[in-house]
Amino acid sequence: MSKFSLRPRRLLVPAVIASAAIGLALPGHASAASSLDVVDALSATTLVNGALSLVGGCQTSNRDLITTCTRLETLTTQVPVMLAVNPFTTNIVVLGAGLYPNGTMRPVLVSRLQAALQLAQRFPFAPIIVTGGVPQSGVTEAQAMRQWLVANGIPAFRITEENTSRSTVENAINTNVILRQRGAPGAVVVTSPDHLERAMIDFRVAVAGRIPIAGVIAP
């Protein structure tokens, strides 16, 4: 058994304690967060996930540690603590999915966008990145996603398109460039339940421990 093997029962108490310090780990923004949003985001699941994303081995440059740590998280539709604590510069990242040949979106992608829309409406200042570059009928996934969000009331200026990626690994690498350029302190990845664990691993590898990455699954 590897030295890093973690047992959730042994991790639970220090994880909850560490989660209480997440606001301190995001300087300059905790005081601006809505206390109601923060309270609503707190649960056993989000606290443990938050601690893991910050100090549990997920925020490192070692892929093996990232993989082990990420697999300890509980995939959830709940708001991550980092977004509730810092709703202004934590980025919401929505992952694309293949379009129909005519350029319209498949139900799986609409589901991801609906989950992202709920977060975007609840946290109206959080920047949004839509990522996916495989075109159909001249429309990329990112373009289709941006159009859908704008049609559903999200201001266009909040949304950045990353429209060159052709895989989840490229989603992570190319989105990391945007996150680094804008000095984002963290990101919340939104995607399907069967995709989120792999996506968080790829994104955590891409940022190499520079910032924490959390995740939300589409219902």
N, C-alpha and C positions, 0 to 999 in steps of 0.2 A: 504494500500500500504506500502511495506517495506521501511525502512529508506534509503536503498541503491538503490532504484529504480532510474535508470538513464535515462535521456531524451537525445537522440543523439544531438539535436540542442543546448542544454545547454552545452554539453560536447565537442562540436566540437572545439571551440576556445582554451580552455585550453589543449585539446588533441594535437592540432597542435603545440602549444608552447612547451609542454612537449616533443614531438617527436624531436624537434630541439636539445634537450639535450641528446638524446640517445647515441651519441658518447661519451659524458662525462661519461655515466653510464657504458661504457664498457672500462675500463682502459687499456692502453697499446696497443690498437689495432687500434684505430680510425685513427691515423696518417699513418698507413700502408695500409689503404683501398684505393682502386682506386677511385679518385674523380669522374670519369665517372660513375662507378658502383653506387656510392652513389646518384648522381644526377638522374640516370636512375631509381633508386628505389623509388624516391620521387614522390608521388602523393597524392591526398586527401585521397584515400583509404588506402594506405600503411602508411601514417603518422598517421591517426587515429588508425588503427590497431596496429601500433607500440607503440603508447602511451598507448592504452588499455593493451597491453601485458606487459608493464613495470610498469605503475602507475595507471591504471584504475580499479583495483580491481581483475584483472586476476592473478596477482602475489601475492598470499596470500595462506594461508593454509585452508581457509574457503570454503567448496565446494559450498555453496549457493551463495556466492559472485562470485566465479569463474564461475558458471553457468550463472548468470545474466550478468556478464561482457562479457563472451565469446559470448553470443547471440547478443551482440551489434556489433560484428565485421562483416565485409563484407568478405565473402569467395572469394578468388581471386587466380589467377595463377601468380600474380605479385611477384617479389622478395621482401621478407620482409626487412625492413630497417636494422634490426639487423644483417642479413647476409651480406648485402652490406657494413655496417660499420665495421664489424668484420668477414672477410672472411677466417680467419685462424683457429680459434678455436670454432666458432659456428658450431654445428653438424647438419648435414642433416640426418633426421631419416625417413626411408621409411617403411611404414606399409604393412605387408603381407596380402595375401588373399588366400583362399583355392585353392589348386592345383587340377588338374585333377587326377583321380586314377593312371595314368601312371607316375605321377610326373612332368608333364609339366604345364606351367602357363596358367591361364585363362586370357582373354583379359583385365579384370579389373585390374589385377596385372601388366600386361605389360604397361597399361596406367599410372599407378603410377610410374613405373620405368622410363618411357619416360620423365615424368615431373622431376623426380629426376636426370636423366641424364643431362637434360638441365641445372639444377642448378650446378651439379658437373662439367660440362664442363666450365661454366662461372666462377665458383669459384674453381679453381683446387687444392686448398690447404685445403678446408673444409673437415673435417673427415665425413665419412658416416657410419651410422648404419642401417643394414637391420634386421627387427624384425618379427619373425613368426616361430612357431615351430611345426605345425601340419604336420607330414610326410605323403607322399604318395609314395609308391614303394621305400621306404627308403630315400626319398629326403624331407628335410624340406623346408618350404617357404623361410627361410633365405638363405639356400644353393642355391636354384634355383635363387633367386634374385641376390646373389653375382655373380654367374656364368654368368648371363645375363649382369650385369654391366661390368664385366671383358671382356666379349666377345665384348662389345661395347666401349672398349677403356679406361675404368677406371682402374688405377693401383690397383692390389689386396691389397697392403699395406694400402690403404685408407679406406678399407671396413672392418667393424667389424660385425660379425654375432651374433645375439641374437636369438638362435634357440630352446628355450624352451617354449615360450609363446603360449597359446592356446586361447587367447581372447584379446580384445583391452585393457582391464584393466591390464592384465598380460604384454602386450607389454609395457605399460607405467611404470609399477612397475619394470620390469626387465631391461628396457632401462635406467631407472633412476639410477640404480646401476652402469652402465657403465659411464654415464654422471658424476656422483659423483666421481667415481674413477679417471677419467681423468681431473677433475676440469673444465669441460666445462662451459663457461659463459652463454650459451643459446643454444636452439635447435629449428630447424625448422622441423615440422612434415609434411610429404608429403603423401597424401592419396586421396581417391575419394571424389567428392563433397558431397555425401550423408553420408559420414563417418567423415569428418574433424571436424565438430563442436563437436561431441561426443568424438573424439580422443583427441582434444585439452583440453577438460574438464578433461578427464582421466589423461592426461600427466601433466596438471597443478596441479591436486590433488596429483599426485605421487611425484612431486618435492616440494610440500608444500611451495611454495613461494621462494625457494632458488635461482632459476634462471628463466628468462622469457622464455616462449614458444610461438612460432609463428607457422603459418600454411600456406601451399600452396596446392591448389587443382590440381589434374590431369585434363587436358582439356578433 
